Amino acid sequence: MKSALVHYWLVRRRGGELVLDALAELMPGADLVSHVVDPDLLTGPLADRTVRQTFIHRLPFARTRYPVYLPLMPFALEVMDMSAYDVIVSSEAGPAKWVIKDPDAYHVCYCHSPLRYIWDQREIYFRNIPAPLRPLAQLYASHLRHSDQLSAQRVDKFVANSAFVARRIRSYYRREAVVIHPPVDVEAFRPADQIGDYYLFAGELRGYKAAAIAIEACNRLKRPLRVVGGGVSADLRRIAGPTIRFLGRLSDEDYKATIAGCRALLFPGVEDFGIVPVEVMASGRPVIARAKGGAVETVAHGESGLHYTDPSVEGLESAILQFEAEADSLTAERCIAQARKFSRSVFLDKFSALLAARPTD
């Protein structure tokens, strides 16, 4: 059978690209279909395969300014000729599932999230659009929501990266989804010989990750906090007290050493899955996570970390103090055991079984 992997864009390596690598390992003969592809990223399981790009890649500055072409991407996928493929697996966080398949083909959509900028996080994205253009953006978003729901009906099987995302798929698309958590390279992380006295916040510093909550909580408690990741804003630097250190983006080696040496990861944001908490647990360290989103599924309360429900600074402060009273029970062994539930091998086994169970009639 002829197969295709459809991925929204391949211009950098983040969590979605780790999933793409694993899917490519399962489907070694599949063509790669994407809006924009950086050829330097066609390595490992993605090397030496046919790559097809939509017309988006021919537009000016597409590799670096691809977000400005989001309005064209659904149409760009619909005009792609996919009639030759018997099996299609789309990987969606940006537009990917819009392809129109042959009636007898089988389309599985691995959904990292329904499109955030038109559904649950639309107000966050609209704040970054100049005020005079917002009415036009809202009108387009309304049109795109209808198109998105229509494209969802062309998918034969939805797979969600968390139960949190599966609930949104049910709400927005009226479709049920199997949950297969994304692969995390847990074997690449090791516990440290010695633990430092600092807490950790890690990830690209976007608003929904709530870095300001972690900073303010550590300010008030006078606890050392190391902030890892790019995108530090002037506002974050302004509110940071003397116990806060911004480390920026780290090398792979320094990142692993930093997360392995922390007292705990502070995770006040809401993410669809969240790879960082799993990496921290694989390093033998616990996670203090808001009880919403993917962290509810990845962090075992009382085993590999703590959940807290109050999203405010005060809520995180209380959780930190609770953690400090109970830290001895959150052992490295328990954290590592929890992380292994999200390993690459677990993902490969579950997704392989799902593809093998494809209906034949």
N, C-alpha and C positions, 0 to 999 in steps of 0.2 A: 504493500500500500504506500501511496505517496502522502507525505505529511508536511505540515508547516507549523512553525512556531511564530506567533505574532506578538511582538513586544512593542510598547508604545514608542520609546526612543532609547538608543544605546549610545549615550554621550558621556557617561561617567559610571562609576561602580559604586552602587549602594545596595540596600537590601533587596530591591526588585531584581537587580542583576545577579545576585546570588541565587535567587529562585530560577532565573533564566538559565544560568549555568547548569543547575541540577536538572531542569527539564531537558536541556540539550544533551545531557549525559544519558537520559532515558530515551531520547529520540535522535540517535546519531545521524540518521539520514535526512532529517527534516530541514527544509529550507527555512531561512530566517527572514521574516517580513517585518519591516519597521518603517516609521516615518523618516528617521534620520539615524545613521550609523557612523560611528567613528571607527574606521578600520583598525586602528591601533588596539581596540578593545576586543577584536575577534581572536581571542586566545583560548587556550584550554579546550573545553568541550565545544566552543563556538568556532574554532579554527576549521578551515578547509571545508566550508559548506556554502551552498548557494545563498546569496543575500539579495533580497528584493526590497527596494525602498519605494515608498509612495512618492508622488510628485513633490511633496514637501521638501525633500532633500535638494531639489533644484532651485528653490527659492533663495533670495539673497540672505546670506549669513545664517542659514538654517541650522548649522551645527551649534552655534552659540546663542542665537536668538529664537530658537524653536518655539518658546512659549507664545510669541506674538502670532503664531500660525495655528494656535489651538482651534479657532473657529472653523478652519478649513480641514482639520484632520479627520473628522467623521466622514465627510464627503470623499476625502482622499482614499480612505479604506474601502468605501463602498464601490468605487470605480476600479479597484484592483481585481484582476481576473483570478479567482480562486477555484475555478471549476475543476482543475486537475487534481485537487487534494481530496484524499479520502478521510484524513484525520487532521483536525486543526486544533491546536492548543493556543489560546490567547492569554497573555499575561497583562492584566489591566490595572493601572493606577492612573495612567493617562489613556486617551482613546486607543483601544486595541480590538475590542470585540465587534466593531461595526462591520467587519468583513461579511460579504454575502457568499455563502457556501453553496455547493451543489446539494440538491435535496437529499441525496443518499449519503452525504458526508456526515461526519460526527465532529461536533464542535464543543470542546471543553474550555470554559473560561475560568482561569485561576484569577480570582478577584482580590487584589490587595486592598482595594477600597472602591466603592462607587465614586464617581468623579467628585472630589471634595469641593471643587470650586463652583459646582452648580447644585450641590445637595447640602450636606450638614455644615460645611465650613464656608458657605458662599458669602456670608456677611464679613468674615475675616478677609477674604480675597477682595471683596468690593471696596473695603476701606483703603486699599492701595491704588484704586482707580481714581483719577481726577474727578471731582464732583460733577462737572458738566457732562462727563461721559458715562456716569453711573446709570442713568435711565436707559441708555442704549445697551449697556452691558447687562442690565437686568432683563431687558426684552430678549436679548440673545440667549441668556441663560434659561429663560422660560421655554424658548424654542428648543434648545439643546436638551432640556429635561425630557421633553416629549420624544425626541429622536433617540435619546439614551434608553428610555423605556422600550421603544420599538426594537432597538438593537438587542436588548436583553431577551426578547422573545425568539430571536433567531439562534440563541445558544441552546445546545442540547443538555449540557450539564454544567452547573455552577459549582466551583470549589472556592471556599472562602479561607482566608489565612487565619481567621479566628472566629469564635462564636459571635463576638462583637460585630464583625463585618457581616456574618451570616444574617444577623438580625436586620441590618441595614439593607441587605439584598432583598430580604422578605418584605421590608417596609416600602422600598422604592420601586422594586421590580415585580413584586408578588411572585417571587421564585424561591424555592428551597435550595439550600446549598450544603454540600458536604464540607466539613471542616478538616483541612489538612494544614497544620501549622508550617510555616516556611522553614527551610533548613538553616541551621546555625552550625558553624564549624567549631563545635565545642571542644574538639580534641586539640585545637590550636592554643587553648588557654590553660594556664597552670597556676596553682596557688603560690603566693609569695612566702618566703621564709619568715618575713617580718611584716607586721601590719602597721601602717602609719596612724597618725592621730586625726586625719582629715576625712571629711565626707566628699563625695564626688557627684558632679552633675556632668553628663556627657551627651553630646548630640549637636546637630546643627541648631543654632540658637534662633529658632523661629518662635513666633508668639504662642502657638498652641502647646509648645513644650513647657511653658511656664517656668522658665529659668528664673524670672524675677521672684517667684514664690520661694524657690530654694535659697536664693541670695538673701532675701529679707529674713527668712527663718534663721539662717546662720548668723546674720547680722545681730539679731535680737538675742540669740543664745550664745553669741561670741564663740561659735564653733568654726574651725578652719574648713573652708570649702574650696576645692579645686574644680574649675569649670573648663571642660574640654570641648572644643568644637569651634567651628568658624561662625562668623556672623555676629560678633559681639557688637551691640549697638551702643551709642553714646548714653542712652538711658540706663542700660545695665551697668556701665562703668560708673555712672553718676551715683547710683544707689548702693554700689558695692562698698562695704566697710573694710577695715584693715585686715580682717581674717579671710578675705576673698582673693583668690588668685586666678587670673584668666591665663590658661595655657595655650589657647588657640588649637589649631589642628596639630596632632602629634604624628610622628612616625609610627609604624605598626609596632615596633619594639617598645617604644616609649608608652604608647597607648596601653599595651598589655601590662606593662610594669605598673602604670599608674592605677589601672582598675584593680589589679591584684593587691595593691597596697592600701586601698581605702578601707575605712571603717564600714561604710555602706554606701550604696548608690541612692541618691535622692531622685525620685521619679514622680514629680507632681503633675506632669502633663497627661493627656489622654491620647494614646496612639492605637492604631488599628491592631498591631501586634507588638512591636517594640523589640528589636534585636539586642539593644544594649543591655537590658536587664538579664537576658539569657547569657550574654558574654560575661557579665559580672558574676553571675552565679557559677558559671563554668570555671571562673577563677577562684572560687571558694568564698566569695563575699556575698552578703545578703543585700536585699533591696527593700527600701521603704517607698512604697508605691501607693498612689491614689487608687482607690478601689473602683476604677472605671476603665473600660477599654481592655486591650490585650493583656495588661499586667495582671488582671484578675485571673487569667488562665495560665500565665507563665510563672508567677510568683506564688508559692504555696505559703499562705499565712501561718505563721508560727513555726514553719519548717525552714524556708529559705528567705524569709523576710517578713514584712508586716504590711497589711493594707490599712488605709485610713480613709474615712469618708468625707470629712470636712475639707473642701478644696481651698480654703483660705490659708494665709500665712500661719494663723493660729493653729489650724488643723495639722499642718506639717510640723510645727513646733512641738505639739503634743505627741505626735508620732515619733519624733526624734527622741524625746525624753522617755517614751515607752520603750523604744528600741534599746536605749542605754541601760534600762533596768532589766531587759530580757536578753541581751546580746549573747550571753553564754549558751543559750539554748539553740541559737542559729549557727550550727557548726558548718565548717567547710565541707564536710562529707555530705551533709544534707543538701547544701546548696548545689554541689556538683551533681548529685543524684537527680535533683530536679532539672538541672540544665540538660542532662543527657536525654530527657524525654523529647527534646527538640533538635536532635542531631540530624545531620545530613542523611545518615543511613535510614532513620525512621521516616523521613520525608520520601526518600526514594522508594522504600518498600510500599508505603501507602499509595503514592501516586501511580506506581507501576501496577498495583492491584486494581486501581480505579480504571486505568486504561485497558487492562486485560478484561475487565468486566463490561466492556462496551457492548451494547445491544447489537445483535447481528441481523435482526429482521427489519 
